[in-house]
C-alpha cells in the first residue's frame, strides 16, 4: 500500500472509540487522525482532516450518524463511510445506504473483519477474512450500556412508528422519552423543563424542539404508521381520539418502559 489510510472514528462511547483506535492504529497501513463523540465534531473533523475513511456510529448526541451522512452527501472528496452501529433495523440500514454510507456493519463484529473491510477499498486484491479464535471483538462496555440499550430499543420503536432518524424531531423525541423514563414528573413540566433540557443538549431553542417533535408525530400520523406500535409486544394503543399530542406520545412510550422497570424490581 503506497500511503497510510487516514481514518476518523465517530462513536459516542469513548471506550469503544479508543479500542478501535488502538487496534487500527497498531497497523502500519492506518493512521487514525481523530476520534469524536458527537455528530457536529465529526463534521468539523472530516472537513479539516479530509480522512480517507470515516467509521460512523448512528447513535450520537447533537447530530446523529444519519444527520452526518446527510451533511456529507454532497461533500467533494467524501471519505469512504463505514457505518458500525448497535442498530440492525432494516429501515435504518436502508436509510444509511441511501444517504451515502458505503457499508453497514452491526456492532459485535470483530476488529479483524473491520480492518480487512477498510483495506478492501484500497487494494485491488485482498485476502478473505479468516476465522481466528484470537479475533478481538468490540461491543458495548458495561458502563453506560443500559442507557445505550434503551436508546437502541427506543430507536427501533420510533422507526416502527414511521419516525425515522433523518426526521429532525426524531433525536429530540428519543431524548425526551429517555428523560421522562428517568423522571416522570417532567411530564407535568414539558414546556418549562423538558423542552429546555433537550434544547440545551442540542444547542437549539425550546420552541424548535416542540415544533420538531410535533412535526415528527404528524408525519407518522399522516402516513398511518402510528398504528404499527400495536405490533410491538407490550403496546396496545387506541387512537380513536385522534392524533396524540407531544406529551401524550412521550407518555405513551415512556410508560411502557417504566412499567417494565417496576415489574423487574
C-alpha positions as CSV (number, residue, x, y, z in Angstrom):
1,X,0.0,0.0,0.0
2,X,1.5,3.3,-1.1
3,X,0.4,5.6,1.7
4,X,-1.3,5.3,5.1
5,X,-5.1,5.2,5.1
6,X,-6.3,8.2,7.2
7,X,-9.2,7.3,9.5
8,X,-11.7,9.3,11.6
9,X,-13.7,7.4,14.2
10,X,-17.0,8.7,15.4
11,X,-18.6,7.0,18.4
12,X,-20.3,8.5,21.5
13,X,-18.9,5.6,23.5
14,X,-15.3,6.7,24.3
15,X,-14.3,3.2,25.4
16,X,-15.3,1.7,22.0
17,X,-13.8,4.6,20.1
18,X,-10.4,4.2,21.9
19,X,-10.5,0.4,21.5
20,X,-11.0,0.8,17.7
21,X,-8.3,3.5,17.5
22,X,-5.8,1.3,19.4
23,X,-6.4,-1.7,17.2
24,X,-6.4,0.1,13.9
25,X,-3.5,2.3,14.9
26,X,-1.3,-0.7,15.5
27,X,-1.4,-1.4,11.8
28,X,1.2,0.5,9.8
29,X,-1.2,0.9,6.9
30,X,-3.5,3.0,9.0
31,X,-3.3,6.5,10.7
32,X,-6.2,7.4,13.0
33,X,-6.4,11.2,12.7
34,X,-9.2,11.8,15.1
35,X,-11.8,10.3,17.4
36,X,-15.1,12.2,18.0
37,X,-18.1,11.6,20.2
38,X,-20.8,13.7,18.5
39,X,-22.0,14.4,15.0
40,X,-21.1,18.1,15.0
41,X,-17.5,17.4,15.9
42,X,-17.4,14.7,13.3
43,X,-18.4,17.0,10.5
44,X,-15.8,19.6,11.6
45,X,-13.0,16.9,11.8
46,X,-13.9,15.4,8.4
47,X,-13.8,18.8,6.7
48,X,-10.5,19.8,8.4
49,X,-8.6,16.4,8.3
50,X,-10.0,15.1,5.0
51,X,-9.7,11.4,6.0
52,X,-9.9,8.5,3.6
53,X,-12.3,6.6,5.8
54,X,-15.0,7.6,8.4
55,X,-16.1,5.0,10.8
56,X,-19.5,6.3,11.9
57,X,-21.8,5.3,14.7
58,X,-25.6,6.0,14.4
59,X,-26.5,7.0,17.9
60,X,-24.6,10.2,18.8
61,X,-25.6,13.4,20.6
62,X,-26.1,16.8,18.9
63,X,-26.3,15.3,15.4
64,X,-26.7,11.5,14.9
65,X,-25.0,9.4,12.3
66,X,-27.7,9.8,9.7
67,X,-27.5,13.5,10.1
68,X,-23.8,13.3,9.5
69,X,-24.4,11.2,6.3
70,X,-26.9,13.8,5.0
71,X,-24.5,16.7,5.7
72,X,-21.6,14.9,3.9
73,X,-23.7,13.6,1.0
74,X,-22.5,16.4,-1.4
75,X,-19.1,16.9,0.1
76,X,-16.3,16.9,-2.6
77,X,-13.8,14.1,-2.0
78,X,-16.2,12.4,0.5
79,X,-14.4,9.7,2.5
80,X,-15.4,6.1,2.4
81,X,-18.0,5.9,5.1
82,X,-18.4,2.6,7.1
83,X,-21.4,2.7,9.5
84,X,-21.0,0.5,12.5
85,X,-23.9,0.6,14.9
86,X,-25.8,-1.4,17.5
87,X,-29.0,-0.8,15.4
88,X,-29.7,-3.6,12.9
89,X,-33.2,-2.3,11.9
90,X,-33.7,-2.6,8.1
91,X,-35.1,0.9,7.8
92,X,-32.1,2.4,9.4
93,X,-29.7,0.3,7.3
94,X,-31.5,1.3,4.1
95,X,-31.6,5.0,5.0
96,X,-27.9,5.0,5.8
97,X,-27.1,3.4,2.4
98,X,-29.4,5.8,0.6
99,X,-27.7,8.8,2.3
100,X,-24.3,7.6,1.2
101,X,-22.9,5.0,3.5
102,X,-20.6,2.6,1.7
103,X,-21.0,-0.2,4.1
104,X,-23.1,-1.0,7.2
105,X,-21.8,-3.3,10.0
106,X,-23.6,-4.2,13.2
107,X,-21.7,-3.8,16.4
108,X,-20.4,-7.2,17.7
109,X,-18.2,-7.6,14.6
110,X,-14.6,-8.5,15.1
111,X,-12.0,-5.8,14.5
112,X,-10.0,-8.0,12.1
113,X,-13.0,-8.1,9.8
114,X,-13.3,-4.3,10.1
115,X,-9.6,-3.8,9.3
116,X,-9.9,-6.0,6.2
117,X,-13.1,-4.3,5.1
118,X,-11.3,-0.9,5.2
119,X,-8.3,-2.3,3.3
120,X,-10.6,-3.8,0.7
121,X,-11.5,-0.3,-0.6
122,X,-7.8,0.5,-1.2
123,X,-6.5,-2.8,-2.6
124,X,-7.2,-4.4,-5.9
125,X,-7.0,-7.8,-4.3
126,X,-7.4,-8.6,-0.6
127,X,-7.4,-11.7,1.4
128,X,-10.7,-13.1,2.7
129,X,-11.3,-12.7,6.4
130,X,-10.1,-15.8,8.1
131,X,-11.6,-17.5,11.1
132,X,-9.4,-16.8,14.1
133,X,-10.2,-17.6,17.7
134,X,-7.9,-14.7,18.8
135,X,-10.1,-12.1,17.0
136,X,-10.8,-9.1,19.1
137,X,-14.5,-8.3,19.4
138,X,-15.9,-4.9,20.4
139,X,-19.4,-4.1,21.7
140,X,-20.9,-2.1,24.4
141,X,-19.0,-1.8,27.7
142,X,-20.8,-2.3,30.9
143,X,-20.6,1.3,31.9
144,X,-23.4,3.2,30.1
145,X,-24.6,0.1,28.3
146,X,-28.0,0.1,29.9
147,X,-28.7,3.6,28.6
148,X,-27.3,2.7,25.1
149,X,-29.5,-0.4,25.1
150,X,-32.5,1.8,26.0
151,X,-31.7,4.3,23.2
152,X,-31.3,1.4,20.7
153,X,-34.7,-0.1,21.7
154,X,-36.3,3.3,21.5
155,X,-34.8,3.9,18.1
156,X,-36.4,0.7,16.8
157,X,-39.8,1.6,18.3
158,X,-39.8,5.1,16.8
159,X,-38.8,3.7,13.4
160,X,-41.6,1.1,13.6
161,X,-43.9,4.1,14.1
162,X,-42.5,5.7,11.0
163,X,-40.4,8.3,12.8
164,X,-37.1,7.8,11.1
165,X,-33.7,9.2,12.2
166,X,-33.5,11.7,9.3
167,X,-36.6,13.5,10.6
168,X,-35.4,16.3,12.7
169,X,-37.7,15.6,15.7
170,X,-36.5,12.0,16.0
171,X,-33.5,12.8,18.2
172,X,-35.4,15.3,20.3
173,X,-38.3,12.8,20.8
174,X,-36.0,10.0,21.8
175,X,-34.2,12.2,24.3
176,X,-37.5,13.4,25.7
177,X,-38.7,9.8,26.3
178,X,-35.4,8.9,28.0
179,X,-35.6,11.9,30.3
180,X,-39.3,11.1,31.2
181,X,-38.4,7.5,31.9
182,X,-35.8,8.7,34.4
183,X,-38.1,11.4,35.9
184,X,-41.9,11.1,35.2
185,X,-42.5,14.4,36.9
186,X,-41.2,16.1,33.7
187,X,-44.5,15.2,32.0
188,X,-46.1,17.9,34.1
189,X,-43.4,20.4,33.2
190,X,-43.0,19.8,29.5
191,X,-42.8,23.4,28.4
192,X,-40.9,24.7,31.5
193,X,-38.4,21.9,32.0
194,X,-38.4,19.1,29.4
195,X,-38.1,21.1,26.2
196,X,-35.5,23.5,27.7
197,X,-33.4,20.4,28.9
198,X,-33.4,19.0,25.3
199,X,-32.8,22.4,23.7
200,X,-29.7,22.8,25.9
201,X,-28.3,19.4,24.9
202,X,-28.8,20.0,21.2
203,X,-27.9,23.7,21.2
204,X,-31.3,24.9,20.0
205,X,-34.4,26.5,21.4
206,X,-37.4,25.1,23.3
207,X,-39.8,26.2,20.6
208,X,-37.8,24.4,17.9
209,X,-37.8,21.3,20.0
210,X,-41.5,21.4,20.4
211,X,-42.2,22.1,16.7
212,X,-39.8,19.4,15.5
213,X,-41.4,16.7,17.8
214,X,-44.9,17.8,16.8
215,X,-43.8,17.5,13.1
216,X,-42.4,14.0,13.5
217,X,-45.6,12.8,15.1
218,X,-47.7,14.5,12.4
219,X,-45.6,12.7,9.7
220,X,-46.2,9.4,11.3
221,X,-49.9,10.1,11.8
222,X,-50.5,11.3,8.3
223,X,-48.8,8.1,6.9
224,X,-50.9,5.9,9.2
225,X,-47.8,4.4,10.8
226,X,-48.5,5.1,14.4
227,X,-50.8,2.0,14.4
228,X,-47.6,0.0,13.8
229,X,-46.9,0.3,17.6
230,X,-49.6,-2.3,18.2
231,X,-47.4,-4.9,16.5
232,X,-44.8,-4.4,19.3
233,X,-45.1,-6.5,22.4
234,X,-46.4,-4.5,25.3
235,X,-48.2,-1.9,23.3
236,X,-52.0,-1.7,23.0
237,X,-52.7,1.8,21.6
238,X,-56.1,3.2,20.8
239,X,-56.0,6.3,18.6
240,X,-59.8,6.9,18.4
241,X,-59.4,10.3,20.0
242,X,-57.1,11.3,17.1
243,X,-53.5,12.3,16.7
244,X,-51.7,12.3,20.1
245,X,-50.1,15.5,21.4
246,X,-46.4,15.6,22.1
247,X,-46.9,15.0,25.8
248,X,-49.4,12.1,25.1
249,X,-47.0,10.4,22.8
250,X,-44.0,10.8,25.1
251,X,-46.1,9.4,28.0
252,X,-47.3,6.5,25.9
253,X,-43.8,5.3,25.1
254,X,-42.2,6.1,28.5
255,X,-45.0,4.4,30.4
256,X,-44.1,1.0,28.7
257,X,-40.5,1.2,30.0
258,X,-41.4,2.5,33.5
259,X,-43.9,-0.3,33.9
260,X,-41.3,-2.8,32.8
261,X,-38.8,-1.5,35.2
262,X,-41.4,-1.8,38.0
263,X,-42.1,-5.4,37.2
264,X,-38.4,-6.2,37.1
265,X,-37.9,-4.7,40.5
